[in-house]
Every structure is written in C-alpha cells, then in structure tokens.
Amino acid sequence: MFRHLRTLQQISRRTLSSSARRQLENKVPHKQKMFQEDNGMPVHLKGGTTDALLYRATMALTVFGCGYVLYALIDAALPKKKD
C-alpha cells in the first residue's frame, strides 16, 4: 500500500515540476496604450464590440430589474380582491 502511494507521489511530482510552461506575450503595454488614447470614447467602450455588447446587456438587465422591482412593490402594496 505504501509503495503505491509513494509511486503516485513521485509521478505527480514529476508531471508538475518538469512540464514546460508556454511563454505568453505581454499584452499590458498594448492595452495601456489603447485605453489611455484620447479619442473621445468613454473608457467602458474602448474595448470594442464585446464591451459595447456587455454594456448594452447590463443596461437592459438593469432596466428590466428596476421595472420588476416596481411591479413587485406595487403588487405587494395594493390589496387583493376577494371573490
């Protein structure tokens, strides 16, 4: 039993420590330049189409949520008719 545990420990250590990591390109300077550029756009839309879609979806959910809260408050405040 201990031998199997020791073998598993060696295998896991070997796979974690000897794996080569991919070198990723540093995108921070490019993003900094893009977001600091003075082009008249608000910062929350400078990311492109994805940012615009996320912004619109957030605004739609916010308006829907506010409307639903108002409906729930009015529904709770008005008495129900008993038939």
C-alpha positions as CSV (number, residue, x, y, z in Angstrom):
1,M,0.0,0.0,0.0
2,F,2.7,2.5,1.0
3,R,4.7,1.6,-2.2
4,H,1.7,2.5,-4.4
5,L,1.3,5.8,-2.5
6,R,5.0,6.6,-2.9
7,T,4.8,5.8,-6.7
8,L,1.8,8.1,-7.1
9,Q,3.6,10.8,-5.2
10,Q,6.7,10.5,-7.5
11,I,4.6,10.6,-10.7
12,S,2.6,13.6,-9.6
13,R,5.7,15.5,-8.6
14,R,7.4,14.6,-11.9
15,T,4.5,15.8,-14.0
16,L,4.1,19.1,-12.1
17,S,7.7,20.1,-11.9
18,S,9.0,19.1,-15.4
19,S,6.3,20.4,-17.5
20,A,7.4,23.3,-19.7
21,R,5.2,26.4,-19.4
22,R,4.3,28.3,-22.6
23,Q,5.7,31.8,-22.8
24,L,2.8,34.2,-23.2
25,E,3.1,37.6,-24.9
26,N,2.8,40.6,-22.6
27,K,-0.3,42.4,-23.7
28,V,-0.3,45.0,-21.0
29,P,1.6,47.8,-22.8
30,H,-0.7,47.5,-25.9
31,K,-3.8,47.6,-23.7
32,Q,-2.5,50.6,-21.7
33,K,-1.9,52.5,-24.9
34,M,-5.3,51.6,-26.3
35,F,-7.2,52.7,-23.1
36,Q,-5.1,55.9,-22.5
37,E,-5.6,57.1,-26.0
38,D,-7.7,60.3,-26.1
39,N,-10.3,59.6,-28.8
40,G,-13.5,60.9,-27.2
41,M,-14.8,57.4,-26.4
42,P,-15.8,56.5,-22.8
43,V,-13.4,54.1,-21.2
44,H,-16.0,51.4,-20.8
45,L,-16.5,51.2,-24.6
46,K,-12.8,51.3,-25.7
47,G,-12.5,47.6,-25.7
48,G,-14.5,47.2,-28.9
49,T,-17.7,45.3,-29.8
50,T,-17.6,42.9,-26.9
51,D,-17.5,45.8,-24.4
52,A,-20.4,47.5,-26.2
53,L,-22.5,44.3,-26.1
54,L,-21.7,43.8,-22.4
55,Y,-22.7,47.4,-21.7
56,R,-26.0,47.1,-23.5
57,A,-26.8,43.8,-21.9
58,T,-26.1,45.2,-18.5
59,M,-28.2,48.3,-19.1
60,A,-31.1,46.1,-20.4
61,L,-30.9,43.8,-17.3
62,T,-30.8,46.9,-15.0
63,V,-33.9,48.5,-16.6
64,F,-35.8,45.1,-16.5
65,G,-34.8,44.6,-12.9
66,C,-35.9,48.1,-11.9
67,G,-39.2,47.6,-13.6
68,Y,-39.8,44.2,-11.9
69,V,-39.0,45.7,-8.5
70,L,-41.5,48.5,-9.1
71,Y,-44.1,45.9,-10.2
72,A,-43.4,43.7,-7.1
73,L,-43.7,46.7,-4.8
74,I,-47.0,47.9,-6.3
75,D,-48.3,44.3,-6.3
76,A,-47.4,44.0,-2.6
77,A,-48.8,47.4,-1.6
78,L,-52.2,47.0,-3.2
79,P,-54.7,44.7,-1.5
80,K,-56.0,41.7,-3.4
81,K,-59.7,41.4,-4.2
82,K,-61.5,38.5,-2.5
83,D,-64.1,36.9,-4.8
